[in-house]
Amino acid sequence: MLESNILKINIYEPLEEGLIVELQKNLKKLNDKFDEYLKSHNLLTARKMVLEDAKNTPNITSAFLDGRNLSLEYKNKVNGVVFLDDPNGESVDDE
């Protein structure tokens, strides 16, 4: 009996011109909002507020928070992540 392993592959279409720049601006905007929120809120609250901002962004279809990582999926299936680090260097995990 002959057997063969099947290799799963993903085929990606080229990204639209300018898309990466747009996504980078979007990630920076979320990070800037986080910095602003930290001025008047504690770390966990600021992270949760940025998560809500991401969920309310029209071109983002999925957003979830895992500790300091805000993971995003855009409508075009591109994934992104924003690292919501504590500016004081302390490690605080999400509840």
SVG drawing of the C-alpha trace seen along z (x, -y; Angstrom):
<svg xmlns="http://www.w3.org/2000/svg" viewBox="-18 -62 29 64">
<polyline fill="none" stroke="black" stroke-width="0.4" points="0.0,0.0 1.3,-3.4 0.8,-6.3 1.7,-10.0 1.7,-12.8 -0.4,-15.8 1.1,-19.2 -1.3,-22.0 -0.4,-25.2 -1.9,-28.7 -1.9,-30.8 -2.0,-34.5 -2.9,-37.2 -0.7,-40.2 -1.7,-43.0 -3.2,-46.2 -0.7,-49.0 -0.6,-51.3 -2.4,-48.7 0.6,-48.1 1.0,-51.9 -2.7,-52.1 -2.6,-49.2 0.6,-50.6 -1.2,-54.0 -4.1,-52.1 -1.9,-50.2 -0.1,-53.5 -3.4,-55.2 -4.5,-52.4 -1.1,-52.6 -1.4,-56.4 -4.9,-56.0 -3.4,-53.6 -0.8,-56.1 -3.5,-58.8 -5.7,-56.5 -2.8,-55.7 -2.7,-59.4 -6.0,-59.1 -6.6,-55.3 -4.8,-52.3 -3.1,-49.8 -5.8,-47.2 -8.5,-49.8 -6.5,-51.5 -5.9,-48.1 -9.6,-47.3 -10.5,-50.8 -8.2,-50.2 -9.7,-46.8 -13.2,-48.5 -11.7,-51.1 -10.4,-48.3 -13.7,-46.5 -15.4,-49.7 -13.0,-50.3 -14.8,-49.5 -12.0,-47.7 -11.3,-45.4 -13.4,-42.2 -11.9,-40.6 -10.0,-41.9 -9.0,-40.2 -6.7,-41.0 -4.3,-38.5 -2.3,-40.2 -0.3,-42.9 -1.1,-41.8 -4.0,-43.2 -4.5,-40.9 -6.5,-42.1 -7.9,-40.7 -8.8,-43.1 -11.5,-42.6 -8.9,-41.6 -7.8,-38.8 -4.5,-40.5 -3.6,-40.1 -2.0,-42.7 -0.9,-43.1 -0.4,-46.0 1.8,-45.6 0.2,-47.4 3.3,-47.6 3.3,-49.1 5.4,-52.2 6.8,-51.5 8.1,-48.1 5.8,-46.2 4.3,-43.0 0.5,-42.9 -1.5,-40.1 -5.1,-40.7 -7.7,-39.3"/>
</svg>
